[in-house]
Amino acid sequence: MILYRAIILFNTLPGKEREVRDTVKEIPGVLRAWVTFGEFDVIAEVEASSVESLGQLVRERIRNIPGIKKTSTLICHDIE
C-alpha cells in the first residue's frame, strides 16, 4: 500500500502555538508536530493513503482547529 506523506506548515494566532501543536498531534494520520521559530509557528508530518484523503485531512480536520491563521501543505516525494 502506498502512503502519501506531507509536511504542513502553520501560521497561528499569537500565543496559540503549543495549543495548536497539541491538538494537531491528536489527529489520526499525524506522525509528529513541532513548535518552530521563524516564518512558521508549527510544522507537522502527516501521512494518508491517497492524495484525496490527505486533502480531506487538511480541509476537514486540520484547518478547523481554533488558533490557525494559515496552512501550507508540502507533499513529499522521494526521487531516486
C-alpha positions as CSV (number, residue, x, y, z in Angstrom):
1,M,0.0,0.0,0.0
2,I,1.4,3.4,-1.0
3,L,1.3,6.1,1.7
4,Y,1.5,9.7,0.9
5,R,3.5,11.9,3.3
6,A,3.3,15.7,3.6
7,I,4.7,18.4,5.7
8,I,2.2,21.0,6.9
9,L,3.4,24.5,7.8
10,F,1.2,26.5,10.1
11,N,0.8,30.2,11.0
12,T,-1.1,30.6,14.3
13,L,-2.5,33.4,16.3
14,P,-0.1,34.8,18.8
15,G,0.3,32.6,21.8
16,K,-1.6,29.6,20.3
17,E,1.5,27.7,19.0
18,R,1.5,25.0,21.7
19,E,-2.2,24.6,21.8
20,V,-2.3,24.1,18.0
21,R,0.6,21.6,18.1
22,D,-1.0,19.6,20.9
23,T,-4.4,19.5,19.1
24,V,-2.7,18.5,15.8
25,K,-0.8,15.7,17.4
26,E,-4.1,14.0,18.5
27,I,-5.4,13.7,14.9
28,P,-5.1,10.3,13.3
29,G,-2.6,10.4,10.4
30,V,-0.4,13.0,12.1
31,L,3.0,11.4,12.8
32,R,4.8,14.3,14.5
33,A,4.3,18.0,15.2
34,W,6.7,20.7,16.5
35,V,6.6,24.4,17.5
36,T,9.1,26.2,15.4
37,F,10.7,29.7,15.3
38,G,10.8,31.7,12.1
39,E,8.3,32.2,9.3
40,F,6.1,29.3,10.5
41,D,4.9,28.7,14.1
42,V,4.1,24.9,13.9
43,I,5.0,22.2,11.5
44,A,3.6,18.7,11.2
45,E,4.4,15.5,9.4
46,V,1.3,13.6,8.2
47,E,0.5,10.5,6.1
48,A,-2.5,9.3,4.3
49,S,-3.5,6.5,1.9
50,S,-4.3,8.8,-1.1
51,V,-3.9,12.4,-2.2
52,E,-7.7,12.8,-1.7
53,S,-7.6,11.6,1.9
54,L,-4.6,13.8,2.5
55,G,-6.7,16.8,1.2
56,Q,-9.6,15.7,3.4
57,L,-7.4,15.5,6.5
58,V,-6.1,19.0,5.9
59,R,-9.5,20.6,4.9
60,E,-11.8,18.9,7.4
61,R,-9.6,18.2,10.4
62,I,-6.6,20.5,10.5
63,R,-7.9,23.8,9.1
64,N,-10.8,23.8,11.6
65,I,-8.5,23.9,14.6
66,P,-9.0,27.2,16.5
67,G,-5.9,29.4,16.5
68,I,-4.7,28.5,13.0
69,K,-4.5,31.5,10.6
70,K,-3.0,29.8,7.6
71,T,-1.6,26.4,6.4
72,S,0.7,25.4,3.6
73,T,1.0,21.7,2.6
74,L,4.1,20.2,1.0
75,I,3.5,16.7,-0.4
76,C,6.8,14.7,-0.1
77,H,8.2,12.6,-2.9
78,D,11.4,10.5,-2.9
79,I,13.3,10.9,-6.1
80,E,15.6,8.0,-7.0
